[in-house]
Amino acid sequence: MFTQKLNELFSKLGNHSIMCLATSFNDKVTARSMSIIIYNNKFYFQTDTNFQKFEQIKNNHNVALCCNNIQIEGVCTALGHPLLDSNSFFSDLYKKYYEGSFLKYSSLKDEILFEVIPSKISVWDYDDGKPYQEFFVIQDNTYQKVYYTI
């Protein structure tokens, strides 16, 4: 059931989204909207190595992403420049969905691509007006759906 529900969630998310990315280091937490590519159940974004989020991720690989009622916790890893041949899956999709940003930023020398591998995902939703939350713990392959009373 875990795999089926996770596949349904990623199908619902699609292959791109504007998401809020939260990063932190030394008790300083920051958040910003990012243009995200979703590929093989992972999340990808590019940024400049001179930005605060780069420094925070370099020092603390734990990040969170959020869109609508979906929160993702994960581990973030640098994959090098977005235009490397090994990152063509990203650059092709980024150009398709965020062409303006691709043309303006992707070729800059200080750009870097990050991959977020999710560890936990939670989703708030409703069944016939009854609120519930779904929990996915990726490393344990566990899924739980909890209903709440109002």
Phi, psi and chi 1 to 4 in degrees:
 res  aa     phi    psi   chi1   chi2   chi3   chi4
   1 MET       -  -35.6  171.9  138.7   98.2      -
   2 PHE   -54.5  -52.2  168.8   81.2      -      -
   3 THR   -62.9  -42.4  -58.1      -      -      -
   4 GLN   -61.3  -48.2  175.3 -170.7  -16.4      -
   5 LYS   -65.4  -39.6  -71.2  -65.8 -170.3  179.2
   6 LEU   -65.5  -41.7 -171.8   64.0      -      -
   7 ASN   -63.4  -38.9  -72.8  -20.3      -      -
   8 GLU   -62.3  -41.4  -71.8  172.8   10.2      -
   9 LEU   -63.3  -48.0  173.1   62.1      -      -
  10 PHE   -67.1  -31.3  -86.0   95.7      -      -
  11 SER   -65.0  -41.5  178.4      -      -      -
  12 LYS   -63.4  -38.6 -178.8  179.6  173.0 -179.3
  13 LEU   -68.5  -32.2  -77.9  169.5      -      -
  14 GLY    80.5 -157.1      -      -      -      -
  15 ASN  -113.2    6.4   54.4   13.7      -      -
  16 HIS  -161.4  153.4   68.7  -72.5      -      -
  17 SER  -168.0  150.3 -178.4      -      -      -
  18 ILE   -85.3  121.8  -58.9  -63.3      -      -
  19 MET  -129.1  156.9  -65.3 -176.1  170.1      -
  20 CYS   -86.6  126.5  178.8      -      -      -
  21 LEU  -106.4  123.9  168.3   70.0      -      -
  22 ALA  -109.2  133.0      -      -      -      -
  23 THR  -132.5  160.6   56.8      -      -      -
  24 SER  -154.6  155.8   68.8      -      -      -
  25 PHE  -164.0  138.1 -178.4   63.0      -      -
  26 ASN    50.5   48.2  -76.4  -19.5      -      -
  27 ASP    64.0   15.7  -64.9  -31.4      -      -
  28 LYS  -109.7  116.9  178.1  156.2  175.4   92.7
  29 VAL  -108.3  134.0  178.7      -      -      -
  30 THR  -132.2  157.1   59.0      -      -      -
  31 ALA  -144.6  147.7      -      -      -      -
  32 ARG  -157.8  156.3   76.3  -72.7  -68.8  154.3
  33 SER   -76.5  139.0  -66.6      -      -      -
  34 MET  -134.7  149.9  -61.9  -67.2  -64.1      -
  35 SER   -86.2  110.3  -58.6      -      -      -
  36 ILE  -107.2  138.0  -56.8  -69.5      -      -
  37 ILE  -104.8  133.8  -65.3  -62.7      -      -
  38 ILE  -111.6  121.5  -55.0  163.0      -      -
  39 TYR  -148.1  126.9 -177.8   79.4      -      -
  40 ASN    51.9   44.0  -75.1  -18.6      -      -
  41 ASN    60.8   28.8  -66.8   -0.7      -      -
  42 LYS  -130.9  165.3  -62.1  174.1 -171.7  168.7
  43 PHE  -119.7  138.3  -56.7   87.1      -      -
  44 TYR  -132.5  142.8  -61.8   87.0      -      -
  45 PHE  -152.7  159.7   63.4   90.3      -      -
  46 GLN  -116.6  154.7   68.1  179.1   45.6      -
  47 THR  -156.1  174.8 -168.8      -      -      -
  48 ASP   -91.7  139.0 -168.6  -65.2      -      -
  49 THR   -69.0   -9.1   57.6      -      -      -
  50 ASN   -92.1   -1.0  -64.0  -58.5      -      -
  51 PHE   -90.1  156.6  -70.2  169.3      -      -
  52 GLN   -58.6  -39.7 -178.6 -178.9   31.4      -
  53 LYS   -62.4  -34.2   65.5 -179.0  154.6  -76.0
  54 PHE   -62.0  -47.7  172.6   79.2      -      -
  55 GLU   -62.1  -41.4  -75.2  -59.7  -43.5      -
  56 GLN   -64.4  -45.4  -72.9  176.9  -45.8      -
  57 ILE   -65.7  -38.7  -66.6  167.7      -      -
  58 LYS   -58.2  -34.6 -173.4  171.0   81.8  171.1
  59 ASN   -97.3  -16.5  -69.3  -68.4      -      -
  60 ASN  -149.6  105.0  179.6   -0.1      -      -
  61 HIS   -76.1   -6.7  -62.2  -75.6      -      -
  62 ASN   -82.6  124.7  -61.8  -55.0      -      -
  63 VAL  -133.9  169.3  -59.4      -      -      -
  64 ALA  -133.9  145.1      -      -      -      -
  65 LEU  -122.7  149.4  -67.2  164.1      -      -
  66 CYS  -147.8  136.0 -177.1      -      -      -
  67 CYS  -149.3  138.1   71.6      -      -      -
  68 ASN    50.9 -123.1  -57.4  -42.5      -      -
  69 ASN  -107.4   29.5  -71.9  -28.9      -      -
  70 ILE  -117.1  125.3  -58.3  168.6      -      -
  71 GLN  -118.2  133.0 -175.6 -162.3  -44.2      -
  72 ILE  -121.8  127.8  -60.1  122.9      -      -
  73 GLU  -106.5  140.1  -63.2  174.7   34.1      -
  74 GLY  -163.1 -179.3      -      -      -      -
  75 VAL  -110.4  131.7  177.0      -      -      -
  76 CYS  -107.7  133.2 -167.1      -      -      -
  77 THR  -131.9  137.9  -55.1      -      -      -
  78 ALA   -76.9  137.0      -      -      -      -
  79 LEU  -115.3    8.9  -60.7 -179.3      -      -
  80 GLY    93.6 -168.8      -      -      -      -
  81 HIS   -63.7  141.7 -163.6  -85.8      -      -
  82 PRO   -63.2  -21.7    0.1   -1.6      -      -
  83 LEU   -96.1    7.8  -62.3 -177.7      -      -
  84 LEU   -61.9  148.0  -69.5  173.2      -      -
  85 ASP   -54.2  -38.0  -72.1  -16.7      -      -
  86 SER   -67.0  -15.3   58.6      -      -      -
  87 ASN  -108.8   17.7  -64.1  -29.9      -      -
  88 SER   -62.5  -30.6   63.1      -      -      -
  89 PHE   -56.1  -41.3   71.9   93.2      -      -
  90 PHE   -71.5  -52.4  169.8   81.6      -      -
  91 SER   -61.8  -35.4   58.2      -      -      -
  92 ASP   -63.7  -46.3  -69.1  -14.4      -      -
  93 LEU   -71.1  -38.1  -70.3  169.0      -      -
  94 TYR   -64.0  -41.8 -161.7   72.9      -      -
  95 LYS   -64.4  -39.6 -177.2  177.0 -177.6  180.0
  96 LYS   -65.4  -44.2  177.8  178.6 -179.6  179.0
  97 TYR   -98.3  -23.5  -66.1  110.5      -      -
  98 TYR  -133.4   55.6  -54.0  110.4      -      -
  99 GLU   -56.8  -42.1 -176.0  177.0   21.6      -
 100 GLY   -59.3  -46.5      -      -      -      -
 101 SER   -67.1  -40.3  -67.9      -      -      -
 102 PHE   -57.9  -50.0  174.9   82.9      -      -
 103 LEU   -66.2  -34.5  -66.2  172.6      -      -
 104 LYS   -81.7  -35.5 -167.3  169.3 -174.4  175.2
 105 TYR  -119.0  -33.1  -57.9  111.4      -      -
 106 SER   -59.9  -29.3  -67.4      -      -      -
 107 SER   -87.9   -5.2   62.9      -      -      -
 108 LEU   -64.6  142.3  -62.5  176.6      -      -
 109 LYS   -64.9  -27.9   69.5  176.2  179.8   66.7
 110 ASP   -92.3    6.6  -69.5  -25.9      -      -
 111 GLU   -75.1  147.3  -74.3  -64.8  -69.3      -
 112 ILE  -141.4  144.7 -169.7  163.2      -      -
 113 LEU   -98.3  136.3  174.4   62.7      -      -
 114 PHE  -118.3  145.5  -80.3  105.5      -      -
 115 GLU  -116.2  132.8  171.6 -174.2   73.8      -
 116 VAL  -111.5  116.5  177.6      -      -      -
 117 ILE   -94.9  115.9  -61.2  174.9      -      -
 118 PRO   -69.1  142.9   22.7  -28.8      -      -
 119 SER  -111.6  -35.5   54.5      -      -      -
 120 LYS  -140.6  141.3  -64.7  178.2 -175.9  174.4
 121 ILE  -135.0  135.0  -58.5  173.9      -      -
 122 SER  -128.7  145.1   63.0      -      -      -
 123 VAL  -133.7  129.8 -179.2      -      -      -
 124 TRP   -98.1  136.8  -82.3   97.6      -      -
 125 ASP  -157.3 -175.2 -147.7  -21.4      -      -
 126 TYR  -136.4  141.6  -64.9   87.4      -      -
 127 ASP  -115.4  113.4  -87.6  -20.9      -      -
 128 ASP    47.9   43.6  -65.8  -35.2      -      -
 129 GLY    82.4   -2.6      -      -      -      -
 130 LYS   -94.2  120.8  -68.9  175.8   59.8  176.6
 131 PRO   -73.7  143.4   25.4  -30.9      -      -
 132 TYR  -146.2  162.9   67.6   88.5      -      -
 133 GLN  -129.5  136.5 -165.0  170.0   13.7      -
 134 GLU  -104.6  139.2  -66.7  176.1  -68.8      -
 135 PHE  -124.1  128.4  -61.6   95.0      -      -
 136 PHE  -118.1  121.8  -60.9   84.1      -      -
 137 VAL  -110.1  104.4 -179.6      -      -      -
 138 ILE   -63.3  -49.1  -52.2  -57.4      -      -
 139 GLN   -65.4  -24.4   63.0  -92.0   24.6      -
 140 ASP   -97.6   -5.1  -63.4  -23.1      -      -
 141 ASN    53.7   42.8  -71.1  -24.8      -      -
 142 THR  -113.0  145.3   60.2      -      -      -
 143 TYR  -132.2  136.7  167.1   81.7      -      -
 144 GLN  -141.3  140.1 -177.0 -179.1   21.2      -
 145 LYS  -120.2  122.4 -173.8  173.9 -175.2  177.7
 146 VAL  -121.0  123.0  177.4      -      -      -
 147 TYR   -90.9  148.2  -78.6   89.6      -      -
 148 TYR  -121.1  146.5  -60.5   96.1      -      -
 149 THR   -99.2  144.0   56.9      -      -      -
 150 ILE   -97.6      -  -58.1  177.0      -      -
